[in-house]
Amino acid sequence: MQKIVSLGCGRAAAIRLLAAGVAIASTLWLTACAEDVPPFVGIDITGANYAQDFTLTDHNGQRRTLADFKGKAVVIFFGFTQCPDLCPMTMQKLASMRKRIGAPFNELHVLFVSLDPERDTPDALKSYFGSFPIPVTGLTGSAADIAGAAKQFDVFYE
């Protein structure tokens, strides 16, 4: 079963991000330390009437949908590469989690949906995520594609 955690950018989103980060870290840490895998602890939106799908272009220029990650643990983070604080701080926290958790973190697929499609081209996303020590799939598209994805995940931006 696919587990999805929806994250956004902003004050309320920062709180959700922190809660989701703690839930992910706890879940992955417990998974690494326990013989029996504990139940997922966090915000599980699987089966919700939102966050159903998206069609965006990844940082390699390939069209991607949420179905591409079916059966995998996924964190979806909405932001932009010109973000001065929250976005890079989130990436650093994820990198820190990876270092502490180790191999189980590699089962987590981090998806970054850009809210700035004019500047965050696939090449810009590839360059941006090349500077972080964790694998991230950067996603972008037309303004309409981004608006559709944001609406699907109840993310508000301007």
HUGI-V630134 format. One record per pair of residues at least 24 apart in sequence whose ideal C-beta (glycine too) atoms are under 10 Angstrom apart, sorted by the first residue. I is the first residue (numbers start at 0). J is the second residue. Records with the same first field share a line. If there is no record, write none. Layout:
I: J ; J
//
This chain:
0: 39 ; 43 ; 45 ; 46 ; 69 ; 70
1: 43 ; 45 ; 46 ; 65 ; 66 ; 68 ; 69 ; 70 ; 71 ; 72 ; 73 ; 108
2: 26 ; 39 ; 41 ; 42 ; 43 ; 44 ; 45 ; 70 ; 71 ; 72 ; 73 ; 74 ; 107
3: 42 ; 43 ; 44 ; 45 ; 46 ; 47 ; 50 ; 51 ; 65 ; 68 ; 71 ; 72 ; 73 ; 74 ; 75 ; 110 ; 152
4: 39 ; 41 ; 42 ; 43 ; 44 ; 50 ; 72 ; 73 ; 74 ; 75 ; 76 ; 107
5: 42 ; 44 ; 47 ; 49 ; 50 ; 73 ; 74 ; 75 ; 76 ; 77 ; 151 ; 152 ; 153 ; 154
6: 42 ; 74 ; 75 ; 76 ; 77 ; 78 ; 89 ; 109 ; 110 ; 111 ; 112 ; 152 ; 154
7: 75 ; 76 ; 77 ; 78 ; 85 ; 112 ; 114 ; 149 ; 152 ; 153 ; 154 ; 155 ; 156
8: 76 ; 77 ; 78 ; 79 ; 82 ; 85 ; 86 ; 89 ; 112 ; 114 ; 154 ; 155 ; 156
9: 77 ; 78 ; 85 ; 154 ; 155 ; 156 ; 157
10: 85
11: 155
12: 76 ; 77 ; 78 ; 85 ; 89 ; 154 ; 155 ; 156
13: 84 ; 85 ; 88 ; 89
15: 42
16: 74 ; 76 ; 78 ; 85 ; 88 ; 89 ; 92
17: 89 ; 92
18: 42
19: 74 ; 75 ; 76
20: 74 ; 89 ; 92 ; 93 ; 95 ; 96
21: 96
23: 72 ; 74 ; 93 ; 96 ; 100 ; 104 ; 107 ; 109
24: 92 ; 93 ; 95 ; 96 ; 97 ; 99 ; 100 ; 104
26: 72 ; 100 ; 103 ; 107
27: 72 ; 96 ; 97 ; 99 ; 100 ; 101 ; 102 ; 103 ; 104 ; 105 ; 106 ; 107
28: 96 ; 99 ; 100 ; 101 ; 103 ; 104
29: 103
30: 72 ; 100 ; 103 ; 104 ; 106
31: 99 ; 100 ; 101 ; 102 ; 103 ; 104
32: 100 ; 103
39: 72
41: 74
44: 75 ; 152 ; 153
47: 152 ; 153
49: 150 ; 151 ; 152 ; 153 ; 154
50: 75 ; 148 ; 151 ; 152 ; 153 ; 154
51: 151 ; 152
52: 147 ; 148 ; 151
53: 110 ; 112 ; 138 ; 140 ; 144 ; 145 ; 147 ; 148 ; 149 ; 150 ; 151 ; 152
54: 138 ; 140 ; 144 ; 147 ; 148
55: 110 ; 112 ; 113 ; 116 ; 136 ; 137 ; 138 ; 139 ; 140 ; 141 ; 144 ; 145 ; 147 ; 148
56: 113 ; 116 ; 120 ; 121 ; 124 ; 137 ; 138 ; 139 ; 140 ; 141 ; 144
57: 110 ; 111 ; 121 ; 124 ; 125 ; 136 ; 137 ; 138 ; 139 ; 140
58: 111 ; 113 ; 119 ; 120 ; 121 ; 122 ; 123 ; 124 ; 125 ; 126 ; 127 ; 128 ; 129 ; 135 ; 136 ; 137 ; 138 ; 139
59: 121 ; 122 ; 124 ; 125 ; 136 ; 137
60: 120 ; 121 ; 122 ; 125
61: 121 ; 136
62: 138 ; 140 ; 144
63: 110 ; 136 ; 138 ; 140
65: 110 ; 148 ; 151 ; 152
67: 108 ; 110 ; 136
68: 108 ; 110 ; 136
71: 106 ; 107 ; 108
72: 103 ; 104 ; 106 ; 107 ; 108 ; 109
73: 107 ; 108 ; 109 ; 110 ; 136
74: 107 ; 108 ; 109 ; 110 ; 111 ; 135
75: 108 ; 109 ; 110 ; 111 ; 112 ; 136 ; 138 ; 148 ; 151 ; 152 ; 154
76: 109 ; 110 ; 111 ; 112 ; 135 ; 138 ; 154
77: 110 ; 111 ; 112 ; 113 ; 114 ; 138 ; 145 ; 148 ; 149 ; 152 ; 154 ; 155 ; 156
78: 111 ; 112 ; 113 ; 114 ; 115 ; 119 ; 154 ; 156
79: 111 ; 112 ; 113 ; 114 ; 115 ; 116 ; 117 ; 118 ; 119 ; 123 ; 124 ; 127 ; 139 ; 156
80: 111 ; 113 ; 115 ; 118 ; 119 ; 120 ; 123 ; 124 ; 126 ; 127 ; 128 ; 137 ; 139
81: 113 ; 115 ; 118 ; 119 ; 123 ; 127
82: 113 ; 114 ; 115
86: 111 ; 113 ; 114 ; 127
87: 127 ; 130 ; 131
90: 127 ; 128 ; 130 ; 131 ; 132 ; 133 ; 135
91: 131 ; 132 ; 133
93: 131 ; 132 ; 133 ; 135
94: 131 ; 132 ; 133 ; 135
95: 132 ; 133
96: 133
97: 131 ; 132 ; 133 ; 134
98: 132 ; 133
104: 133 ; 134
105: 133 ; 134
107: 133 ; 134
108: 134 ; 135 ; 136
109: 133 ; 134 ; 135 ; 136 ; 137
110: 135 ; 136 ; 137 ; 138
111: 135 ; 136 ; 137 ; 138 ; 139
112: 136 ; 137 ; 138 ; 139 ; 140 ; 144 ; 145 ; 148 ; 149 ; 152 ; 154
113: 137 ; 138 ; 139 ; 140 ; 145 ; 148
114: 139 ; 142 ; 145 ; 146 ; 148 ; 149 ; 154 ; 156 ; 157
115: 139 ; 142 ; 145 ; 156
116: 140 ; 141 ; 142 ; 143 ; 144 ; 145 ; 146
117: 141 ; 142
119: 145
//
